[in-house]
Amino acid sequence: MSKKISLMGILVDHRGAMAPRVQEVITEFGSEAIGRMGVPSPSKEKGLIALAMEAENSEIQELKERLKAIEGVEVQIATFESQ
């Protein structure tokens, strides 16, 4: 399989309580991550993480499912098909 460039948007509700678990999962996929930016909501109760990855589709889907298993986490992915 070939690696694709993808952007993963991760919205974390109750970020103060959930951020450590989210960070733990993202760190497990650190070799596939090529960039990351985190932005808290104005209320500071939610956080948005933009994660750029170069990975195989199976790795991207595994990370997505692991993150979605955490309560209060929503994940969206954009994958660039042309390389």
N, C-alpha and C positions, 0 to 999 in steps of 0.2 A: 504494500500500500504506500501511497505517497503522502507526504506531509502537506498540509494546507495552512495558509495564514487565516486566522480567525480572530474576531473580537468577541469577547464574552462580557456581557453586562450582568452584573450581580447586584441586586437590590436587597439590602439586609434590613429587616425591621428589628427594632430593639437592638440596635447595633452595639451598645455597650455590653449587653449580655451575650450576644451571638458572635461578635467579632472574633474572639479567640478560637472558636470552633471553625469558623469560616477560614481564618488564616491558617489553621492547622491543615485543612484539606488542600487549600491552594499550595501550600508549601510542599506537599507530597508530589505535586505536579510541577515543581520548580524548574526542572530541566526543559519543559515544554514552553514555559512562559518567557516572552521576550520583552514585555513591558507591562507596567501596571500603574493605575492612578486611582486614588480613593478620594471621594468627595462626600462630606456629610451633608444631610439636608439642613435647611435653616433651623429647623426645630431640634436638630441633633439626635432625633430618635431613629432616623433612617440613614443608611449610608449607601452610596453607589460606588461600586468598584468596576472599573473598565480594565479588562485583562486581555492583552494581546498575546496570542499563542501561535507557535508553529508546531503542529502536531498532526498525527493521524486522526481520522474521524472517530475511530474507536476510543482514543484517549480523550478527545474533546467530549464525547458523549458520556464517558465514565465520570469525568470531572463534573459535568452538568448534573448527572443523576446523584452523585454524592453530595453536591451542594444543595440540590432540591430536597434532599432527605432531612436537611436541617430546618427546623421550624422557623418560619418567617423569612425564608430566603426564596427569591424569585430569580430565574436565570433566563437570559435571551442570548442567542448566538447569531452572528453574521459571519459567514465563511466566504472567502474570495476564491472562486473556482479557477480563475486563470492565474498561471504562475509565470 
